[in-house]
Amino acid sequence: MSACTEIRDVQLKTVQEQHRDLLVLFETMAQQKDNELIDLQVKYKQLQEQLIEMETTLEQQKLQFIMEKETAQSEQRAEISVVLEKMEEYVMRALEHQNFYQDTSIGASSVTQFRETEK
């Protein structure tokens, strides 16, 4: 073998080793990227599940708020009805007292007129 051929063989082996090293490096990098992609997919799925849970919770809170609001409004209406009934009773009693007072005044006036005519 000539020295030239030996040098070429050594250079070829060196290039082949570098090629194998690069191939291993690229495969390692590809595996790392695959793992990162899997991690990102898992995180994405977790975030989707959290979003669904949050949307569900928000919807439940909305319904709860609406129900509490309707309950409060119903209670207020009931309280207003009670107050209105009491006011109506008060007005009716006031009218009855006014009528009684008028009747009493008319009666007293008649008695006074009767006494004056008898004098």
C-alpha positions in Angstrom: 0.0 0.0 0.0 1.1 3.4 -0.8 1.4 6.2 1.7 -1.2 8.1 -0.3 -3.7 5.3 0.0 -3.1 5.0 3.7 -3.7 8.7 4.1 -6.9 8.5 2.1 -8.0 5.5 4.2 -7.3 7.4 7.4 -9.1 10.5 6.1 -12.1 8.3 4.9 -12.3 6.7 8.3 -12.1 10.1 10.0 -14.9 11.4 7.8 -17.0 8.3 8.4 -16.5 8.7 12.2 -17.5 12.3 12.0 -20.5 11.4 9.9 -21.6 8.7 12.5 -21.0 11.2 15.3 -23.2 13.8 13.5 -25.8 11.1 12.8 -25.9 10.2 16.5 -26.1 13.9 17.4 -29.0 14.5 15.0 -30.8 11.4 16.3 -30.3 12.5 19.9 -31.6 16.0 19.0 -34.5 14.6 17.2 -35.4 12.4 20.2 -35.1 15.5 22.5 -37.4 17.4 20.2 -39.9 14.5 20.1 -39.8 14.4 23.9 -40.4 18.2 24.1 -43.3 17.9 21.6 -44.8 15.1 23.8 -44.4 17.3 26.9 -46.0 20.3 25.1 -48.9 18.1 23.9 -49.5 16.8 27.5 -49.3 20.4 28.8 -51.7 21.5 26.1 -54.2 18.8 27.0 -53.9 19.7 30.7 -54.6 23.4 29.9 -57.6 22.4 27.8 -59.0 20.4 30.7 -58.4 23.3 33.1 -60.1 25.6 30.6 -63.1 23.3 30.4 -63.2 23.1 34.3 -63.0 26.9 34.5 -65.8 27.4 32.0 -67.9 24.8 33.8 -67.3 26.6 37.1 -68.0 29.9 35.6 -71.3 28.7 34.1 -72.3 27.2 37.5 -71.5 30.5 39.2 -73.6 32.3 36.7 -76.5 30.0 37.3 -76.0 30.3 41.1 -75.9 34.1 40.8 -79.1 34.2 38.7 -80.9 31.9 41.2 -79.8 34.0 44.1 -80.8 37.2 42.3 -84.3 35.7 41.5 -84.6 34.5 45.1 -83.7 38.0 46.4 -86.1 39.6 44.0 -88.9 37.2 45.1 -88.2 38.0 48.8 -88.2 41.7 48.0 -91.6 41.4 46.2 -93.0 39.5 49.1 -91.8 42.1 51.6 -93.2 44.9 49.4 -96.5 43.1 49.2 -96.7 42.8 53.0 -95.9 46.5 53.3 -98.5 47.4 50.7 -101.1 45.3 52.5 -100.3 47.1 55.8 -100.5 50.4 54.1 -103.9 49.5 52.6 -105.1 48.5 56.1 -103.8 51.7 57.6 -105.6 53.8 54.9 -108.8 51.8 55.4 -108.6 52.4 59.1 -107.9 56.1 58.6 -110.9 56.3 56.3 -113.0 54.5 58.9 -111.8 56.9 61.6 -112.4 59.9 59.3 -116.0 58.7 58.6 -116.6 58.0 62.3 -115.2 61.5 63.1 -117.5 63.0 60.5 -120.5 61.1 61.7 -119.7 62.1 65.3 -119.2 65.7 64.3 -122.5 65.7 62.4 -124.2 64.1 65.4 -122.7 66.6 67.8 -123.6 69.4 65.6 -127.2 68.1 65.4 -127.3 67.8 69.2 -126.0 71.4 69.6 -128.5 72.7 67.1 -131.3 70.8 68.9 -130.3 72.3 72.3 -130.1 75.8 70.8 -133.6 75.5 69.3 -135.0 74.3 72.6 -133.8 77.3 74.5 
